[in-house]
């Protein structure tokens, strides 16, 4: 059995799971998420646990077994606790602003860069140098945060750009002028 796939998923109080064929619906206080299971993978609810099993033992089925279990676990955690990604904006006059679901970034380019948050993702900007992305779907939260980071990734010489909170940017020394010998 897959080491990841064979572990049951603990379902916290307040989370409802409905299994209809290969479609699993997870409902909680932060929203509803659905997952279509791959062929040969099944999910069954056993009290306060969700168990994912597979029919075959070939390498493809073993890989999909662990994947399906991990995706369902992410959905259960997402609808109960949610996911948060924080981005820091570093650089002179680099700043961010949020207006509804639209994020506007000023990153030293001639024009502002605008991003529209996907459905189910909430964006906050407590100050101009911090962006907080929240949501129940781990994939949407991470993808949206990565797209904003890609607008101006941190550069290694001055460290300017957008980085995840706590991300370490390896700084390079740069060139130094030694002078000429006469």
ZANU-263246 format. One record per residue: x, y, z of N, C-alpha, C, O in turn; chain. Coordinates in Angstrom, 3 decimals, always signed. Layout:
X|Y|Z|X|Y|Z|X|Y|Z|X|Y|Z|A
...
END
This chain:
+0.841|-1.183|+0.000|+0.000|+0.000|+0.000|+0.884|+1.244|+0.000|+2.030|+1.218|+0.450|A
+0.334|+2.302|-0.503|+1.008|+3.588|-0.484|+1.096|+4.081|+0.952|+0.121|+4.004|+1.699|A
+2.253|+4.585|+1.336|+2.405|+5.066|+2.712|+1.495|+6.256|+2.992|+0.962|+6.392|+4.093|A
+1.320|+7.107|+2.000|+0.441|+8.257|+2.171|-1.012|+7.832|+2.018|-1.863|+8.217|+2.820|A
-1.295|+7.044|+0.995|-2.664|+6.682|+0.671|-3.364|+5.826|+1.706|-4.585|+5.908|+1.847|A
-2.624|+5.008|+2.432|-3.276|+4.096|+3.375|-3.685|+4.775|+4.678|-4.461|+4.204|+5.444|A
-3.188|+5.965|+4.945|-3.539|+6.658|+6.184|-4.940|+7.242|+6.079|-5.253|+7.899|+5.086|A
-5.784|+7.022|+7.069|-7.126|+7.618|+7.022|-7.055|+9.124|+7.269|-6.126|+9.619|+7.907|A
-8.038|+9.832|+6.759|-8.127|+11.284|+6.921|-9.080|+11.568|+8.064|-10.238|+11.152|+8.027|A
-8.605|+12.274|+9.081|-9.447|+12.660|+10.208|-10.387|+13.777|+9.758|-9.938|+14.796|+9.233|A
-11.679|+13.588|+9.961|-12.670|+14.592|+9.572|-13.103|+15.339|+10.837|-13.745|+14.747|+11.705|A
-12.761|+16.643|+10.960|-13.124|+17.393|+12.161|-14.630|+17.659|+12.223|-15.342|+17.528|+11.227|A
-15.092|+18.030|+13.406|-16.505|+18.362|+13.586|-16.847|+19.584|+12.739|-16.047|+20.515|+12.639|A
-18.021|+19.585|+12.136|-18.442|+20.700|+11.307|-18.123|+20.522|+9.839|-18.458|+21.386|+9.028|A
-17.479|+19.415|+9.474|-17.150|+19.132|+8.079|-17.989|+17.955|+7.621|-17.988|+16.894|+8.245|A
-18.710|+18.156|+6.516|-19.542|+17.097|+5.954|-18.908|+16.592|+4.668|-18.417|+17.373|+3.852|A
-18.925|+15.263|+4.496|-18.362|+14.658|+3.294|-19.437|+13.820|+2.631|-20.107|+13.017|+3.280|A
-19.596|+14.020|+1.307|-20.551|+13.230|+0.529|-19.788|+12.555|-0.604|-19.117|+13.215|-1.396|A
-19.901|+11.220|-0.671|-19.237|+10.453|-1.715|-20.314|+9.926|-2.658|-21.195|+9.172|-2.242|A
-20.243|+10.322|-3.924|-21.190|+9.854|-4.936|-20.383|+9.309|-6.106|-19.964|+10.065|-6.981|A
-20.167|+8.004|-6.123|-19.347|+7.398|-7.172|-17.894|+7.825|-7.000|-17.277|+7.579|-5.964|A
-17.356|+8.477|-8.049|-15.972|+8.953|-7.964|-15.895|+10.415|-7.552|-14.797|+10.965|-7.470|A
-17.019|+11.055|-7.292|-17.032|+12.470|-6.923|-17.183|+12.616|-5.415|-18.114|+12.075|-4.818|A
-16.257|+13.352|-4.804|-16.272|+13.583|-3.362|-16.497|+15.075|-3.136|-15.783|+15.913|-3.688|A
-17.502|+15.395|-2.314|-17.812|+16.777|-1.974|-17.517|+16.993|-0.499|-18.005|+16.252|+0.355|A
-16.719|+18.010|-0.203|-16.344|+18.343|+1.167|-16.940|+19.706|+1.485|-16.684|+20.682|+0.781|A
-17.738|+19.770|+2.551|-18.432|+21.004|+2.906|-18.097|+21.377|+4.342|-18.145|+20.534|+5.239|A
-17.755|+22.659|+4.557|-17.419|+23.131|+5.895|-17.767|+24.592|+6.046|-18.446|+25.175|+5.200|A
-17.290|+25.184|+7.142|-17.637|+26.576|+7.443|-17.027|+27.573|+6.454|-17.532|+28.688|+6.324|A
-15.953|+27.196|+5.757|-15.304|+28.121|+4.824|-15.685|+27.883|+3.366|-15.173|+28.566|+2.479|A
-16.574|+26.926|+3.105|-17.003|+26.714|+1.725|-17.176|+25.253|+1.386|-17.146|+24.384|+2.256|A
-17.360|+25.000|+0.097|-17.560|+23.658|-0.424|-16.552|+23.404|-1.532|-16.385|+24.230|-2.430|A
-15.878|+22.254|-1.469|-14.910|+21.862|-2.487|-15.276|+20.483|-3.013|-15.752|+19.633|-2.261|A
-15.052|+20.260|-4.309|-15.330|+18.973|-4.923|-14.064|+18.413|-5.530|-13.196|+19.157|-5.985|A
-13.964|+17.081|-5.534|-12.807|+16.410|-6.115|-13.274|+15.179|-6.868|-13.998|+14.347|-6.322|A
-12.862|+15.064|-8.111|-13.155|+13.882|-8.917|-11.984|+12.917|-8.737|-10.841|+13.265|-9.033|A
-12.263|+11.715|-8.257|-11.212|+10.732|-8.016|-10.818|+10.058|-9.321|-11.664|+9.870|-10.195|A
-9.541|+9.689|-9.472|-9.108|+8.977|-10.680|-9.750|+7.579|-10.741|-10.222|+7.054|-9.732|A
-9.755|+7.000|-11.929|-10.306|+5.653|-12.102|-9.509|+4.656|-11.259|-8.279|+4.705|-11.230|A
-10.204|+3.768|-10.587|-9.546|+2.755|-9.759|-9.321|+3.187|-8.329|-8.810|+2.400|-7.532|A
-9.686|+4.414|-7.970|-9.521|+4.917|-6.607|-10.905|+5.158|-6.021|-11.769|+5.746|-6.672|A
-11.111|+4.702|-4.791|-12.399|+4.852|-4.130|-12.214|+5.501|-2.772|-11.164|+5.367|-2.143|A
-13.253|+6.211|-2.323|-13.245|+6.832|-1.001|-14.488|+6.383|-0.251|-15.580|+6.324|-0.817|A
-14.312|+6.066|+1.036|-15.426|+5.660|+1.889|-15.306|+6.386|+3.212|-14.215|+6.549|+3.758|A
-16.459|+6.822|+3.719|-16.463|+7.469|+5.025|-16.743|+6.425|+6.080|-17.703|+5.661|+5.986|A
-15.878|+6.404|+7.099|-15.999|+5.438|+8.184|-16.057|+6.224|+9.494|-15.033|+6.440|+10.141|A
-17.253|+6.647|+9.877|-17.414|+7.451|+11.093|-16.807|+8.828|+10.893|-17.217|+9.569|+10.001|A
-15.830|+9.170|+11.725|-15.166|+10.477|+11.635|-13.880|+10.384|+10.829|-12.996|+11.228|+10.971|A
-13.769|+9.355|+9.975|-12.581|+9.178|+9.143|-12.995|+8.938|+7.701|-14.064|+8.394|+7.424|A
-12.128|+9.356|+6.791|-12.313|+9.107|+5.370|-11.169|+8.215|+4.920|-10.002|+8.546|+5.126|A
-11.501|+7.079|+4.303|-10.500|+6.101|+3.893|-10.475|+6.043|+2.372|-11.519|+5.907|+1.733|A
-9.280|+6.146|+1.792|-9.100|+6.083|+0.347|-8.437|+4.743|+0.022|-7.409|+4.395|+0.603|A
-9.034|+3.992|-0.915|-8.495|+2.679|-1.308|-8.310|+2.634|-2.819|-8.849|+3.463|-3.552|A
-7.531|+1.642|-3.271|-7.322|+1.452|-4.708|-7.633|+0.009|-5.073|-7.584|-0.882|-4.225|A
-7.956|-0.215|-6.349|-8.334|-1.541|-6.807|-7.135|-2.342|-7.274|-7.065|-3.542|-7.011|A
-6.188|-1.715|-7.959|-5.023|-2.412|-8.510|-3.774|-2.059|-7.706|-3.806|-1.187|-6.838|A
-2.673|-2.751|-8.008|-1.421|-2.489|-7.310|-0.300|-2.109|-8.279|+0.875|-2.268|-7.948|A
-0.640|-1.613|-9.459|+0.392|-1.192|-10.404|+0.945|+0.173|-9.985|+0.310|+0.876|-9.199|A
+2.117|+0.555|-10.497|+2.737|+1.823|-10.075|+1.855|+3.052|-10.290|+1.848|+3.962|-9.460|A
+1.108|+3.087|-11.402|+0.230|+4.224|-11.674|-0.852|+4.337|-10.603|-1.130|+5.435|-10.122|A
-1.460|+3.225|-10.226|-2.514|+3.233|-9.205|-1.959|+3.614|-7.843|-2.612|+4.323|-7.076|A
-0.743|+3.142|-7.539|-0.137|+3.497|-6.250|+0.107|+5.000|-6.165|-0.132|+5.617|-5.127|A
+0.591|+5.589|-7.275|+0.848|+7.032|-7.287|-0.456|+7.821|-7.156|-0.522|+8.795|-6.406|A
-1.483|+7.403|-7.879|-2.761|+8.099|-7.822|-3.443|+7.923|-6.470|-4.206|+8.787|-6.038|A
-3.170|+6.809|-5.807|-3.740|+6.552|-4.482|-3.264|+7.620|-3.493|-4.071|+8.233|-2.795|A
-1.966|+7.831|-3.442|-1.411|+8.841|-2.548|-1.844|+10.246|-2.934|-2.117|+11.077|-2.068|A
-1.909|+10.515|-4.241|-2.339|+11.829|-4.726|-3.777|+12.122|-4.309|-4.070|+13.200|-3.792|A
-4.666|+11.170|-4.531|-6.080|+11.369|-4.202|-6.259|+11.607|-2.709|-7.031|+12.478|-2.309|A
-5.557|+10.847|-1.890|-5.655|+11.007|-0.441|-5.155|+12.385|-0.024|-5.772|+13.032|+0.823|A
-4.041|+12.849|-0.607|-3.480|+14.151|-0.261|-4.424|+15.282|-0.680|-4.596|+16.249|+0.063|A
-5.036|+15.168|-1.862|-5.966|+16.199|-2.315|-7.194|+16.274|-1.408|-7.664|+17.364|-1.082|A
-7.709|+15.117|-1.003|-8.872|+15.112|-0.116|-8.520|+15.672|+1.258|-9.319|+16.387|+1.861|A
-7.331|+15.351|+1.752|-6.893|+15.891|+3.043|-6.773|+17.413|+2.971|-7.147|+18.112|+3.913|A
-6.249|+17.930|+1.846|-6.141|+19.375|+1.660|-7.520|+20.026|+1.631|-7.702|+21.120|+2.166|A
-8.491|+19.358|+1.009|-9.848|+19.902|+0.968|-10.465|+19.937|+2.365|-11.110|+20.917|+2.738|A
-10.267|+18.865|+3.136|-10.831|+18.815|+4.491|-10.229|+19.923|+5.348|-10.947|+20.612|+6.073|A
-8.915|+20.093|+5.264|-8.263|+21.147|+6.045|-8.678|+22.529|+5.545|-8.839|+23.454|+6.341|A
-8.850|+22.674|+4.235|-9.208|+23.960|+3.654|-10.576|+24.454|+4.084|-10.736|+25.636|+4.388|A
-11.583|+23.558|+4.116|-12.927|+24.008|+4.486|-13.077|+24.179|+5.989|-14.025|+24.821|+6.440|A
-12.160|+23.616|+6.777|-12.253|+23.777|+8.229|-11.352|+24.908|+8.744|-11.787|+25.703|+9.578|A
-10.103|+24.994|+8.261|-9.161|+26.008|+8.753|-8.812|+27.051|+7.704|-8.621|+28.219|+8.040|A
-8.724|+26.654|+6.442|-8.345|+27.557|+5.367|-6.838|+27.620|+5.187|-6.080|+27.125|+6.020|A
-6.419|+28.228|+4.100|-5.003|+28.380|+3.789|-4.674|+29.860|+3.654|-5.503|+30.647|+3.196|A
-3.466|+30.235|+4.051|-3.022|+31.631|+4.008|-1.617|+31.682|+3.423|-0.738|+30.923|+3.832|A
-1.410|+32.578|+2.468|-0.075|+32.866|+1.937|+0.150|+34.355|+2.103|-0.708|+35.161|+1.742|A
+1.302|+34.728|+2.650|+1.639|+36.130|+2.827|+2.813|+36.480|+1.927|+3.794|+35.740|+1.848|A
+2.702|+37.609|+1.255|+3.743|+38.081|+0.364|+4.254|+39.428|+0.862|+3.472|+40.287|+1.267|A
+5.566|+39.604|+0.829|+6.193|+40.867|+1.221|+6.690|+41.570|-0.031|+7.240|+40.935|-0.931|A
+6.495|+42.876|-0.086|+6.953|+43.688|-1.208|+8.168|+44.481|-0.724|+8.057|+45.285|+0.202|A
+9.335|+44.253|-1.353|+10.574|+44.935|-0.971|+11.046|+45.802|-2.129|+11.060|+45.362|-3.278|A
+11.427|+47.022|-1.826|+11.965|+47.918|-2.836|+11.477|+49.334|-2.595|+10.387|+49.541|-2.062|A
+12.282|+50.302|-2.988|+11.925|+51.700|-2.815|+10.741|+52.021|-3.719|+10.803|+51.812|-4.930|A
+9.680|+52.520|-3.136|+8.412|+52.892|-3.776|+7.667|+51.716|-4.394|+6.739|+51.930|-5.174|A
+8.039|+50.498|-4.075|+7.256|+49.334|-4.495|+6.102|+49.214|-3.509|+6.320|+49.261|-2.298|A
+4.886|+49.062|-4.003|+3.755|+48.942|-3.090|+2.599|+48.193|-3.735|+2.532|+48.020|-4.952|A
+1.694|+47.759|-2.871|+0.516|+47.013|-3.296|-0.725|+47.658|-2.703|-0.673|+48.280|-1.642|A
-1.839|+47.500|-3.401|-3.132|+48.000|-2.919|-4.217|+47.037|-3.379|-4.110|+46.431|-4.445|A
-5.261|+46.901|-2.570|-6.382|+46.019|-2.891|-7.649|+46.856|-2.966|-7.937|+47.652|-2.072|A
-8.407|+46.665|-4.053|-9.691|+47.325|-4.221|-10.692|+46.237|-4.590|-10.774|+45.825|-5.747|A
-11.458|+45.772|-3.594|-12.377|+44.653|-3.823|-11.588|+43.366|-4.007|-10.880|+42.926|-3.101|A
-11.713|+42.768|-5.181|-10.964|+41.550|-5.491|-9.830|+41.821|-6.467|-9.234|+40.883|-6.996|A
-9.522|+43.095|-6.714|-8.448|+43.461|-7.628|-7.226|+43.928|-6.847|-7.324|+44.773|-5.958|A
-6.073|+43.361|-7.197|-4.802|+43.727|-6.565|-4.018|+44.577|-7.566|-3.843|+44.188|-8.721|A
-3.551|+45.739|-7.110|-2.755|+46.633|-7.950|-1.356|+46.706|-7.367|-1.178|+47.031|-6.193|A
-0.359|+46.401|-8.198|+1.034|+46.408|-7.759|+1.806|+47.490|-8.501|+1.729|+47.592|-9.726|A
+2.551|+48.295|-7.749|+3.474|+49.267|-8.331|+4.868|+48.741|-8.046|+5.325|+48.752|-6.903|A
+5.548|+48.276|-9.103|+6.815|+47.577|-8.919|+7.955|+48.166|-9.738|+8.880|+47.448|-10.117|A
+7.898|+49.465|-10.015|+8.986|+50.108|-10.732|+8.851|+50.046|-12.236|+9.718|+50.562|-12.941|A
+7.799|+49.436|-12.757|+7.557|+49.436|-14.190|+6.814|+50.719|-14.565|+6.357|+51.451|-13.687|A
+6.696|+50.991|-15.856|+5.996|+52.190|-16.306|+4.511|+52.130|-15.959|+3.898|+53.158|-15.670|A
+3.933|+50.930|-15.985|+2.518|+50.755|-15.690|+2.314|+49.928|-14.434|+3.176|+49.145|-14.035|A
+1.166|+50.116|-13.827|+0.798|+49.271|-12.679|+0.420|+47.886|-13.195|-0.037|+47.731|-14.327|A
+0.619|+46.894|-12.350|+0.241|+45.525|-12.690|-0.998|+45.191|-11.883|-1.020|+45.380|-10.667|A
-2.038|+44.692|-12.557|-3.299|+44.381|-11.888|-3.581|+42.892|-11.980|-3.379|+42.266|-13.021|A
-4.048|+42.342|-10.880|-4.455|+40.940|-10.814|-5.878|+40.881|-10.283|-6.234|+41.608|-9.356|A
-6.685|+40.016|-10.873|-8.048|+39.777|-10.399|-8.018|+38.461|-9.634|-7.635|+37.427|-10.181|A
-8.422|+38.503|-8.363|-8.398|+37.295|-7.527|-9.443|+36.299|-8.028|-10.561|+36.698|-8.356|A
-9.098|+35.006|-8.093|-10.076|+34.007|-8.522|-11.189|+33.842|-7.494|-11.055|+34.253|-6.342|A
-12.278|+33.241|-7.928|-13.416|+33.039|-7.030|-13.001|+32.113|-5.889|-12.347|+31.094|-6.113|A
-13.382|+32.472|-4.677|-13.042|+31.674|-3.506|-11.749|+32.102|-2.834|-11.366|+31.529|-1.814|A
-11.069|+33.101|-3.391|-9.818|+33.598|-2.820|-10.037|+35.042|-2.380|-10.531|+35.868|-3.147|A
-9.663|+35.333|-1.137|-9.788|+36.689|-0.602|-8.393|+37.279|-0.443|-7.462|+36.601|-0.008|A
-8.266|+38.551|-0.803|-6.974|+39.225|-0.729|-7.103|+40.437|+0.171|-8.055|+41.208|+0.057|A
-6.131|+40.605|+1.076|-6.079|+41.761|+1.966|-4.716|+42.407|+1.825|-3.738|+41.764|+1.443|A
-4.671|+43.688|+2.141|-3.415|+44.428|+2.109|-3.360|+45.310|+3.347|-3.700|+46.491|+3.267|A
-2.932|+44.763|+4.514|-2.920|+45.558|+5.738|-2.014|+46.784|+5.660|-2.303|+47.807|+6.281|A
-0.927|+46.690|+4.908|-0.082|+47.852|+4.645|+0.464|+47.720|+3.226|+0.368|+46.641|+2.641|A
+1.033|+48.779|+2.652|+1.445|+48.729|+1.242|+2.548|+47.720|+0.919|+2.811|+47.463|-0.256|A
+3.193|+47.147|+1.926|+4.270|+46.195|+1.650|+3.922|+44.767|+2.059|+4.809|+43.917|+2.129|A
+2.648|+44.488|+2.332|+2.245|+43.141|+2.727|+0.940|+42.773|+2.032|-0.024|+43.538|+2.056|A
+0.919|+41.596|+1.415|-0.275|+41.079|+0.750|-0.615|+39.757|+1.415|+0.245|+38.885|+1.543|A
-1.876|+39.600|+1.842|-2.330|+38.364|+2.481|-3.387|+37.733|+1.580|-4.405|+38.351|+1.267|A
-3.126|+36.479|+1.164|-4.042|+35.737|+0.299|-4.639|+34.610|+1.131|-3.903|+33.816|+1.716|A
-5.993|+34.532|+1.189|-6.684|+33.515|+1.979|-7.699|+32.780|+1.117|-8.239|+33.323|+0.153|A
-7.944|+31.515|+1.497|-8.971|+30.762|+0.797|-9.035|+29.332|+1.289|-8.176|+28.888|+2.050|A
-10.060|+28.609|+0.849|-10.242|+27.219|+1.254|-9.502|+26.266|+0.329|-9.088|+25.191|+0.762|A
-9.326|+26.640|-0.940|-8.679|+25.774|-1.918|-7.180|+26.056|-1.945|-6.753|+27.130|-2.368|A
-6.396|+25.100|-1.496|-4.955|+25.280|-1.387|-4.310|+25.579|-2.738|-3.401|+26.404|-2.825|A
-4.776|+24.916|-3.780|-4.205|+25.118|-5.098|-4.455|+26.526|-5.611|-3.542|+27.148|-6.155|A
-5.662|+27.043|-5.455|-5.972|+28.399|-5.927|-5.195|+29.457|-5.153|-4.696|+30.415|-5.742|A
-5.089|+29.288|-3.830|-4.354|+30.255|-3.007|-2.884|+30.280|-3.406|-2.310|+31.352|-3.598|A
-2.274|+29.106|-3.531|-0.863|+29.031|-3.893|-0.587|+29.530|-5.292|+0.408|+30.219|-5.517|A
-1.456|+29.194|-6.242|-1.263|+29.620|-7.624|-1.379|+31.138|-7.763|-0.576|+31.762|-8.456|A
-2.375|+31.728|-7.106|-2.548|+33.179|-7.187|-1.365|+33.899|-6.545|-0.885|+34.897|-7.082|A
-0.894|+33.405|-5.403|+0.267|+34.012|-4.750|+1.513|+33.887|-5.634|+2.307|+34.823|-5.716|A
+1.687|+32.746|-6.291|+2.846|+32.544|-7.157|+2.800|+33.448|-8.384|+3.836|+33.932|-8.839|A
+1.593|+33.679|-8.926|+1.467|+34.577|-10.075|+1.837|+36.007|-9.693|+2.489|+36.705|-10.469|A
+1.428|+36.450|-8.501|+1.797|+37.801|-8.066|+3.299|+37.892|-7.826|+3.918|+38.900|-8.167|A
+3.894|+36.852|-7.242|+5.335|+36.852|-6.996|+6.101|+36.910|-8.312|+7.153|+37.544|-8.397|A
+5.567|+36.239|-9.348|+6.246|+36.202|-10.646|+6.248|+37.556|-11.348|+7.013|+37.744|-12.295|A
+5.412|+38.510|-10.914|+5.400|+39.839|-11.517|+6.739|+40.546|-11.299|+7.184|+41.303|-12.162|A
+7.376|+40.310|-10.166|+8.705|+40.863|-9.883|+9.356|+39.970|-8.832|+9.319|+40.288|-7.644|A
+9.956|+38.847|-9.260|+10.600|+37.970|-8.283|+11.788|+38.673|-7.633|+12.363|+39.583|-8.230|A
+12.164|+38.270|-6.425|+13.278|+38.945|-5.747|+14.586|+38.754|-6.506|+14.927|+37.646|-6.921|A
+15.299|+39.841|-6.677|+16.579|+39.752|-7.378|+17.706|+39.629|-6.356|+17.570|+40.120|-5.236|A
+18.821|+38.981|-6.721|+19.834|+38.613|-5.730|+20.786|+39.722|-5.296|+21.522|+39.526|-4.329|A
+20.810|+40.880|-5.962|+21.796|+41.898|-5.619|+21.297|+42.879|-4.567|+22.019|+43.168|-3.613|A
+20.084|+43.397|-4.716|+19.540|+44.311|-3.722|+18.387|+43.701|-2.945|+17.976|+44.244|-1.919|A
+17.858|+42.572|-3.423|+16.747|+41.914|-2.738|+15.393|+42.524|-3.047|+14.414|+42.224|-2.364|A
+15.316|+43.381|-4.068|+14.058|+44.020|-4.417|+13.133|+43.020|-5.104|+13.588|+42.117|-5.806|A
+11.829|+43.192|-4.890|+10.853|+42.335|-5.539|+9.823|+41.828|-4.544|+9.743|+42.306|-3.412|A
+9.032|+40.848|-4.984|+8.004|+40.255|-4.132|+8.475|+38.872|-3.711|+8.918|+38.072|-4.534|A
+8.372|+38.607|-2.411|+8.771|+37.286|-1.900|+7.750|+36.809|-0.893|+7.009|+37.601|-0.311|A
+7.723|+35.496|-0.694|+6.856|+34.934|+0.329|+7.397|+35.313|+1.696|+8.608|+35.449|+1.871|A
+6.513|+35.483|+2.660|+6.953|+35.845|+4.011|+7.811|+34.714|+4.561|+7.417|+33.548|+4.530|A
+8.969|+35.066|+5.055|+9.895|+34.078|+5.592|+10.834|+33.491|+4.555|+11.728|+32.725|+4.915|A
+10.668|+33.820|+3.286|+11.544|+33.305|+2.228|+12.904|+33.977|+2.317|+12.996|+35.198|+2.448|A
+13.941|+33.187|+2.246|+15.298|+33.723|+2.300|+15.809|+33.900|+0.880|+15.770|+32.965|+0.080|A
+16.287|+35.093|+0.566|+16.858|+35.368|-0.750|+18.365|+35.430|-0.587|+18.884|+36.271|+0.146|A
+19.058|+34.545|-1.265|+20.519|+34.505|-1.207|+21.063|+35.735|-1.929|+20.851|+35.898|-3.131|A
+21.756|+36.590|-1.202|+22.264|+37.834|-1.763|+23.657|+37.611|-2.342|+24.488|+36.911|-1.764|A
+23.888|+38.232|-3.509|+25.200|+38.160|-4.143|+25.954|+39.448|-3.849|+25.354|+40.496|-3.612|A
+27.280|+39.353|-3.868|+28.104|+40.508|-3.532|+28.104|+41.542|-4.650|+28.104|+42.740|-4.366|A
+28.104|+41.129|-5.884|+28.165|+42.072|-7.000|+29.599|+42.393|-7.359|+30.539|+41.864|-6.764|A
+29.753|+43.254|-8.324|+31.094|+43.612|-8.779|+31.662|+44.710|-7.892|+30.934|+45.570|-7.398|A
+32.958|+44.666|-7.704|+33.619|+45.740|-6.955|+34.794|+46.240|-7.791|+35.547|+45.453|-8.364|A
+34.931|+47.534|-7.848|+36.001|+48.136|-8.639|+37.279|+48.169|-7.818|+37.312|+48.738|-6.727|A
+38.327|+47.556|-8.347|+39.586|+47.459|-7.609|+40.475|+48.650|-7.928|+41.173|+49.156|-7.049|A
+40.457|+49.091|-9.146|+41.351|+50.192|-9.539|+42.406|+49.696|-10.505|+42.511|+48.497|-10.764|A
+43.166|+50.597|-11.023|+44.204|+50.207|-11.986|+45.564|+50.447|-11.380|+45.760|+51.366|-10.585|A
+46.475|+49.627|-11.759|+47.861|+49.777|-11.296|+48.617|+50.653|-12.285|+48.428|+50.516|-13.493|A
+49.463|+51.544|-11.800|+50.237|+52.394|-12.704|+51.693|+52.196|-12.550|+52.480|+52.841|-13.243|A
END
